[in-house]
Amino acid sequence: MRLPRTELSDRLLWMSKEEEIRRADTTDVYFLHTKDVLEAAGSDAEVVAEVFAREFPYEGSWGLLTGIYEVAKILQGLPIDVWSFDEASVFLTDRSSALYEPVMVIKGKYGEFARYENPILGLLSTATSISSYAARLRVAAKGKLLLSFGTRRAHPAISPLIERACYISGFDGVSNVLGAKLLGIEPSGTMPHSLVQLMGSQEKAWKAFDSYVTPNVRRVALVDTFWDEKAEAVAAFEALGGKLWGVRLDTPPSRRGNFRKIIEEVRWELDARGGQNVKIIISGGLNDQSTAELAPYVDGFGVGSAVAHPPLVDFSMKVVEVIGADGSRRLAAKRGVLGGRKQVFRMDGFVDVVTLESSGAKPGGEPMLKPLLKKGRISAKFRSVEGLRRKALAQIESVTSPSASPRLVRG
């Protein structure tokens, strides 16, 4: 019997290296068994496989797809062809129907890419779960300032992925230093409670921050460390005056009571003293529901755990066709999956027509599954992060407009 390992000889943390992910070392072993059996039996064949999600883990029929760029980088060099939705595209599900839309289609010898199912699904599920929930938060915030504070609750290896997904989905800023650096933006954030605790008083902490932190950082005072939020907010305004850009309420849910009333009290007392321009930012235990409820009363949100660990968008990858050596095609879908390679055409109002790829184009529809890799070479042109963000924001606005009727229909 092998004893459990307590020390790692080739790495510091229990995490995959990039080259191991690239080799698909992180796969499930049954894919390796399958490859061995197919090779030994001479039964490997060219197939068409599709990646799709059947439903979202919350109300609503739309999500925001991310992770396509990373999947392309992982699959680059394999002798396969891949088509996919563009990065930062809205995609749809319908839990009431057997119909689904594939967001990615792979064609090639099954043995060449089977072991990559794990990284493909993991990359898409993780990134898309974050971006889809972040997009819901963007809608809930009703245009107010929205910052990502969530990476302290996640494995540090994926901090940049979290921040990228949030920023593309419409967050205005991110707190993680490396995540912001890779995005090419300045990190957002001011002070933790520990600064106030170590300085010995709120006023000392606020004034020291103002004295020593670079002037381009907004002066936002944390106002819930020792006293009532209203009292600390007033003290912060008296200490910094016109330099005070905002106050942040990070009150834990266990001490909140009626959070809206606390916020209204803070607003009243600041306004009564001439602090109408002081912003109110809230954080701590927020989700899409509480964000929507409090959006009329605050100027911004810092969302943490809810976006770092959102409900899972559960992607699957299934073979739908087997292609013979003579080019013949055999529909080979398992139970619960629709056979045959598909295409998706987007019509006005986010009506997606799902049809067999052999059926041809739908007049007036945009084909959503576009070439990503051709014989292992990346054929898509990737947008910049800012370009993806603009695309995502435009799609989020469109799919949530009163005129939109997002749904899947059979072509």
C-alpha positions in Angstrom: 0.0 0.0 0.0 1.4 3.4 -1.0 1.6 5.9 1.8 0.2 9.4 1.2 2.7 11.9 0.0 3.4 14.8 2.4 6.1 16.6 0.4 6.4 17.4 -3.3 9.8 16.9 -4.9 9.2 18.9 -8.1 6.9 21.8 -7.0 6.0 24.0 -4.1 2.2 23.8 -4.4 -0.4 21.1 -5.3 -1.0 22.6 -8.7 -0.5 21.7 -12.4 2.3 23.3 -14.4 1.4 24.9 -17.7 3.3 22.3 -19.6 1.4 19.5 -17.8 -1.9 21.0 -18.7 -0.6 21.4 -22.3 0.2 17.7 -22.4 -3.2 16.8 -20.9 -1.5 15.2 -17.9 -4.5 16.5 -15.9 -6.9 14.2 -17.7 -9.0 11.4 -16.2 -7.4 8.0 -16.6 -10.3 6.4 -18.5 -9.4 8.5 -21.5 -6.0 6.9 -21.6 -7.5 3.5 -21.3 -9.8 4.3 -24.2 -7.0 5.5 -26.4 -5.0 2.3 -25.6 -8.0 0.1 -26.5 -8.8 1.9 -29.7 -5.2 1.7 -30.9 -4.8 -1.9 -30.0 -8.0 -2.9 -31.6 -7.4 -0.7 -34.7 -10.7 1.0 -34.1 -9.8 4.7 -33.7 -11.8 6.9 -36.1 -12.4 10.4 -37.0 -15.3 11.9 -35.1 -17.2 15.1 -34.5 -17.6 16.1 -30.8 -19.6 19.0 -29.4 -19.2 21.0 -26.2 -22.4 22.4 -24.7 -24.3 23.3 -21.5 -27.9 22.3 -21.0 -28.9 24.9 -18.4 -27.7 27.6 -16.1 -27.7 27.2 -12.3 -29.9 30.2 -11.8 -33.0 31.8 -13.5 -32.4 33.0 -17.0 -31.5 31.6 -20.4 -28.2 33.3 -21.2 -24.6 33.4 -20.1 -21.3 34.9 -21.2 -18.8 32.5 -22.8 -15.1 32.8 -21.8 -12.1 30.5 -21.9 -12.1 30.0 -25.7 -8.6 31.7 -26.0 -7.1 29.3 -23.4 -8.7 26.2 -25.0 -7.2 27.3 -28.4 -3.8 27.6 -26.8 -4.1 24.1 -25.3 -5.2 22.4 -28.5 -2.8 24.2 -30.7 -0.6 21.8 -32.6 -3.0 18.8 -32.5 -4.1 17.4 -35.9 -7.7 18.5 -35.5 -10.2 21.2 -36.7 -12.2 23.2 -34.2 -15.1 25.7 -34.5 -16.4 27.7 -31.7 -18.4 30.7 -30.6 -16.2 33.8 -30.3 -14.8 34.7 -26.9 -17.1 36.9 -24.9 -20.2 35.8 -26.8 -23.6 35.5 -25.2 -24.9 31.9 -25.5 -28.2 30.3 -24.6 -29.7 27.3 -22.9 -33.2 26.0 -22.4 -33.8 23.6 -19.5 -37.3 22.8 -20.6 -36.2 21.3 -23.9 -33.9 18.6 -25.2 -32.5 21.2 -27.6 -29.1 22.7 -26.8 -26.5 24.7 -28.7 -22.9 23.6 -29.0 -20.4 26.4 -28.2 -17.6 24.4 -29.7 -17.2 21.6 -32.3 -14.1 19.4 -32.7 -13.4 17.2 -35.6 -10.5 14.7 -35.7 -9.3 11.3 -34.7 -10.8 10.6 -31.3 -7.5 9.2 -30.0 -5.8 12.5 -30.8 -7.9 14.7 -28.6 -9.8 12.5 -26.1 -7.5 13.1 -23.2 -8.0 16.9 -23.7 -11.7 16.7 -22.6 -10.7 17.4 -19.0 -8.8 20.7 -19.7 -11.3 21.8 -22.3 -14.3 21.4 -19.9 -12.3 22.7 -16.9 -11.2 25.9 -18.7 -14.6 26.6 -20.2 -16.6 25.8 -17.0 -14.4 27.8 -14.7 -14.1 30.9 -16.8 -17.6 30.9 -18.1 -19.1 30.3 -14.6 -17.3 33.5 -13.4 -18.0 35.6 -16.5 -21.7 34.6 -16.6 -22.3 35.5 -13.0 -20.2 38.6 -13.3 -22.4 39.7 -16.2 -25.5 39.2 -14.0 -23.8 41.3 -11.3 -23.1 44.0 -14.0 -26.8 44.1 -14.8 -27.8 44.1 -11.1 -25.5 47.0 -10.3 -27.4 49.2 -12.7 -24.4 51.1 -14.0 -22.8 51.7 -10.6 -19.1 51.2 -9.9 -18.4 47.4 -9.7 -15.1 46.0 -8.4 -13.8 42.4 -8.1 -12.6 41.6 -4.6 -12.8 37.8 -4.8 -9.3 36.4 -5.4 -8.5 36.0 -1.8 -11.1 33.3 -1.6 -9.7 31.3 -4.5 -6.5 29.4 -5.3 -3.9 32.0 -6.2 -3.0 30.1 -9.4 -6.3 31.2 -11.0 -6.4 34.8 -9.7 -5.6 36.2 -13.2 -8.4 34.1 -14.7 -10.9 35.3 -12.2 -10.0 39.0 -12.8 -10.0 38.6 -16.6 -13.4 37.0 -16.6 -14.8 39.8 -14.3 -13.3 42.6 -16.2 -14.4 41.3 -19.6 -17.9 40.9 -18.2 -18.1 44.6 -17.3 -16.5 45.0 -13.8 -14.9 48.4 -13.6 -11.8 47.3 -11.7 -10.1 44.4 -10.0 -8.1 44.3 -6.7 -5.6 41.5 -7.5 -2.2 43.0 -8.4 -1.1 40.3 -10.8 -4.5 40.1 -12.4 -4.5 43.8 -13.0 -1.0 43.8 -14.4 -1.8 41.1 -16.9 -5.0 43.0 -17.9 -3.0 46.2 -18.3 -5.0 48.2 -15.8 -4.3 49.7 -12.3 -5.5 47.5 -9.4 -8.4 48.9 -7.4 -8.5 49.1 -3.6 -7.5 51.2 -0.6 -7.2 49.9 3.0 -8.1 46.8 5.1 -9.3 46.8 8.7 -5.8 45.8 9.8 -4.4 49.2 8.9 -6.9 50.9 11.3 -6.2 48.3 14.0 -2.5 48.8 13.8 -2.6 52.6 13.7 -4.7 52.6 16.8 -7.5 54.8 15.6 -9.5 55.4 12.5 -8.5 59.0 12.1 -4.8 58.2 12.3 -5.2 55.5 9.6 -7.2 57.7 7.3 -4.7 60.6 7.6 -1.7 58.3 7.2 -3.2 56.8 4.1 -3.8 60.3 2.7 -0.2 61.3 3.6 1.7 58.4 2.3 -0.2 56.7 -0.5 0.3 58.0 -4.1 -2.2 60.7 -5.0 -3.7 58.9 -8.0 -5.3 56.4 -5.5 -8.8 57.5 -4.5 -9.2 58.4 -0.8 -11.8 55.9 0.3 -12.1 55.5 4.1 -13.1 52.2 5.6 -15.8 53.1 8.1 -16.9 50.1 10.1 -13.9 49.0 12.1 -14.7 50.0 15.7 -17.8 52.3 15.7 -21.1 52.6 14.1 -20.8 53.2 10.3 -22.6 56.5 10.5 -20.3 57.8 13.2 -17.1 56.6 11.4 -18.3 58.1 8.1 -18.8 61.5 9.7 -15.4 61.3 11.4 -13.8 60.4 8.1 -15.3 63.4 6.4 -14.3 65.7 9.2 -10.7 64.3 9.0 -10.2 64.5 5.3 -12.8 67.0 4.1 -12.8 67.5 0.4 -10.0 65.0 -0.1 -12.4 62.2 0.8 -13.6 60.5 -2.4 -15.7 57.9 -0.7 -16.4 55.7 2.3 -16.6 51.9 2.2 -19.0 49.9 4.4 -17.6 46.3 4.7 -20.0 45.5 7.6 -20.2 41.7 8.0 -23.7 40.2 7.5 -23.9 39.1 11.1 -23.6 42.7 12.3 -25.7 44.5 9.7 -29.3 44.5 10.7 -31.1 46.3 8.0 -28.2 47.2 5.6 -30.3 49.6 3.5 -31.2 51.7 6.6 -27.6 51.8 7.6 -26.6 53.1 4.2 -29.4 55.7 4.2 -28.3 56.9 7.6 -24.7 57.3 6.4 -25.9 59.2 3.3 -28.1 61.5 5.3 -25.4 62.4 7.8 -22.8 63.1 5.1 -25.2 65.2 3.1 -26.2 67.2 6.1 -22.5 68.2 6.6 -21.8 69.1 3.0 -20.5 65.7 1.9 -22.9 65.2 -1.0 -20.0 64.3 -3.3 -18.7 61.6 -1.0 -19.4 58.2 -2.6 -20.7 55.2 -0.6 -19.2 51.9 -1.6 -20.3 48.6 0.0 -18.7 45.2 0.2 -18.9 42.0 2.2 -21.1 39.0 1.3 -22.8 40.6 -1.7 -24.5 38.6 -4.5 -26.6 39.5 -7.5 -29.8 39.7 -5.5 -28.4 42.0 -2.8 -26.6 44.1 -5.4 -29.8 44.7 -7.3 -31.7 45.6 -4.1 -29.1 48.1 -2.8 -28.1 49.6 -6.2 -30.4 52.6 -5.8 -28.8 53.6 -2.5 -25.0 53.3 -3.1 -22.4 54.4 -5.6 -20.5 51.2 -6.0 -19.9 47.6 -5.0 -16.9 45.4 -4.1 -18.0 41.8 -4.8 -15.8 39.0 -3.5 -16.7 35.3 -2.8 -19.9 35.3 -4.9 -17.9 36.0 -8.1 -14.8 33.9 -7.2 -17.0 30.9 -6.5 -20.1 31.3 -8.6 -22.7 28.7 -9.4 -21.2 26.2 -11.9 -22.0 26.3 -15.6 -21.7 22.6 -16.4 -20.3 22.0 -19.8 -20.2 18.5 -21.4 -18.4 17.2 -24.4 -20.0 14.4 -26.4 -19.3 12.6 -29.7 -22.2 13.1 -32.1 -20.8 11.6 -35.4 -18.3 8.9 -36.4 -16.8 9.4 -39.8 -15.7 6.4 -41.8 -12.5 6.0 -43.8 -14.6 6.6 -47.0 -16.0 9.8 -45.6 -19.4 8.3 -44.7 -21.0 9.7 -41.5 -22.7 7.7 -38.8 -24.8 9.5 -36.3 -23.6 8.2 -32.9 -25.0 10.3 -30.1 -25.5 8.7 -26.7 -28.9 8.8 -24.9 -29.9 12.3 -24.1 -27.7 13.9 -26.8 -28.8 15.0 -30.3 -26.9 13.3 -33.1 -25.1 15.0 -36.0 -22.8 18.0 -36.3 -24.7 21.2 -35.7 -24.5 24.9 -36.5 -26.1 27.8 -34.7 -27.5 30.8 -36.4 -28.3 33.9 -34.4 -31.3 35.9 -35.5 -32.5 39.3 -34.3 -33.6 39.4 -30.6 -31.1 36.6 -29.6 -33.2 33.9 -31.2 -30.7 31.1 -31.9 -31.6 28.5 -34.6 -29.9 25.2 -34.0 -29.7 23.1 -37.1 -27.7 20.3 -38.6 -24.6 21.7 -40.2 -25.5 20.0 -43.5 -28.7 22.0 -43.7 -26.9 25.1 -44.9 -27.2 28.7 -43.9 -30.3 30.4 -42.5 -31.1 33.7 -44.3 -30.5 36.7 -42.0 -28.8 34.6 -39.4 -25.2 34.9 -38.2 -23.3 31.6 -37.9 -22.0 31.4 -34.4 -19.7 28.4 -34.7 -16.7 29.9 -36.5 -13.2 28.4 -37.4 -10.9 28.4 -34.3 -8.2 25.8 -35.4 -7.5 24.4 -38.8 -5.3 21.3 -38.7 -4.0 22.4 -35.3 -3.2 26.0 -36.4 -5.1 28.8 -34.8 -7.2 30.5 -37.5 -9.3 32.9 -35.4 -8.2 36.5 -34.7 -8.4 37.2 -31.0 -9.6 40.6 -29.7 -7.8 42.5 -27.1 -9.1 42.5 -23.5 -10.6 45.9 -24.0 -12.2 44.7 -27.3 -13.7 41.7 -25.5 -15.0 43.9 -22.8 -16.7 46.3 -25.3 -18.2 43.3 -27.1 -19.4 41.7 -23.8 -21.0 44.9 -22.5 -22.8 45.5 -25.8 -24.2 41.9 -25.8 -25.2 42.1 -22.2 -27.1 45.3 -22.9 -28.8 43.8 -25.9 -29.8 40.4 -24.4 -31.3 42.1 -21.4 -33.2 44.8 -23.4 -37.0 44.7 -23.4 -37.0 44.0 -27.1 -34.8 40.8 -26.8 -36.5 37.4 -26.6 -33.6 35.0 -26.1 -34.5 31.4 -26.9 -33.4 28.3 -28.8 -35.4 27.1 -31.7 -35.0 24.1 -34.0 -34.0 24.9 -37.5 
